[in-house]
Amino acid sequence: RPEIVKLLCDHGADVNVRDRWGSRPLDDAKAAGHTETIRLLEEEYGAKLGSPELCSSKEALLDLMHTYGQVRDGEITLDLDDVREMLKGMGETPTDEVVTKLFEVADVDGNGVIDADEFIAHSDLFLSGRPARIILVVGGPGSGKGVLCQRLVKECGVVHLSSGELLRGEIAQGTELGKHVEGIMKSGGLVSSAVMVSLMQKRMKDHPGKRILLDGFPRSQENARDLVTLCGKPELALHLTCDDTVLLERIMKRGQSGERADDNFETGIQRIRTYHKYHNMTLEFLRSEHVPVVNLDCATTPDGVWEQLRSIARLMRSTVRLNTTPGSGKEMPNKE
């Protein structure tokens, strides 16, 4: 009703807010044929239409569900076998492990089927393919992962995704996920692997073809396995190492400066313990997957860490030149 719309708008309602399908209030008014509401939104409050591509993508996704899903308890849903058939129908050749992991992430309520809301909310997992060109930046809390990533973004034009910043963003926005993970982060624990991989993959899709720096992830062997399963094998892992005393000192300094509200002595100790509990197994898994791991001493200054990385890059370029026949452009076999 126009009078209700006017009341809401006069009290600060956002006339251009989008729902999960990309639709705005004006889209809904036009779909329902409410002429007076359309005039009110357009002329008095400057409302705009949503993206036709986003709106139409909802219909395409629902069509996909109707093609491969089945009616269960009165609604169209997808079970594990339906998901497998859907992926095959789209030209994918997923392993059972990949299908199972995708299903676990999308089946939010854990009832054994994926409903329409769950499927559309996680459609990127099924349709975007595996992001490539991933570089991991791993190290303890306070090791300088964020500082190194900022330098790499500036110097090399890569995209930086921080697991901690993504989670803190959810908390700041007051989302259901944010409420769920806030207590876990305050206690220094680990957020579930499924949640983290889903968050990362949603952000990766915004940067097609770009090299992605994943900062602070994976933090456990389960994280690493899920990342490889759903996103493919990373190109490289940059491993920042130093003594725990250095890490704790930096954590305390950040907390005192107000840079991070969750940085204090008790949480710092717990985060370092959690880091050591999973760290070695994570690195062992990455090495078993033949992901090159580059160790960097982060007890020094940020410039010192950067120079280590530059030296390794120069060494690698020299090795490539030594293993190339002059003038041929072809690599010679390396006998070492």
C-alpha positions, 0 to 999 in steps of 0.5 A: 500500500502506498501509504505504508511505503511512504511511511517507511521511506519517511522514516529512513528506509533504504528504497534501493536496498537489494534482496538476495536475488538482486531485486530492489523495492521498485522491481517488486512494485513493477512486478505486482503492477502497483502503479501508485507505489511505482510513481511514489518510489520513482518520483518522490524517493528516487528509487532505481531498478535492480540489476536485470542480470541478478534478477534473471540469474535467480530464475536460471538457478531455480530452473537448474534445481527443477531440472536435477532436483526432486520434490521432497516433503512438498518442495524441490530439493537436491540430495547428494546424488542430485548434486553429482548428476547436476555437476556432470550435466554441466560438464564437470567431472567431480570426485566423490570427495569434491561432491561430498564437500560441496554438499556439506557446505551448502546443506546449512541446516544439515538435514541431508538435502539442499533447498532453494534458499541454500542452493542460491546462497551457495550457487557460486560453489557449484557454478564458478569453477575452481579459482586458480592462482592462489598464494598462501601466506601462513604464520602465527598471530602477529607474524606480519602476514597482513603487512607482507600482503599489503606490500605484495598488493602494492608492488605486484598488483595481487588481490589480498583476502584476509580470513580474519578481516572477512570474519570481523566484517561479518561481526561488524555487520551483525550477520548470523555468521558474525554472531556465531563466530564472535565468541569463537574468535574472542576465545582464540579458537578456530572457525569451522573449515566449511564456513571459511572456505565458503567465505573465501570462495565467495570473495575470490569470484569477484577477482577472475584471473587475478592472483589471490593472496590468502592471508591466515588461511588455511590454519588446520589440516582440514582447512588445507584439505578443503581448500585444495578440494574445492579451490584447487592446489595453491601455487605457493605458500609463504611461511613466516616464522619467528619465536613465540615471544616475538609473536606475543609481544606484537599481539600485546602491542596491537592490543594496547594501540587499539588496532585489534580489540581481541588482542590481549595477553590471554587471547594471544596465548590461546591463539599461539597455542591453537596455531602450534596445535595445527600448524605442522600438520597443515604444512605437512599436508601442503608438502604432500600436495607438492605445494612449494613452501618458502620460509621467511624469518619474520623476527626482523622488520617488514623491510627485512622480510621483503628483502628475503623474498626479493633475494629468493626471487632473484635466486629463482630467476638465476636458476631458470637462466642457468637451466636454459640454453643460450639463444634457444629459449628452451629449458635444459634438464636439471640434473640436481 
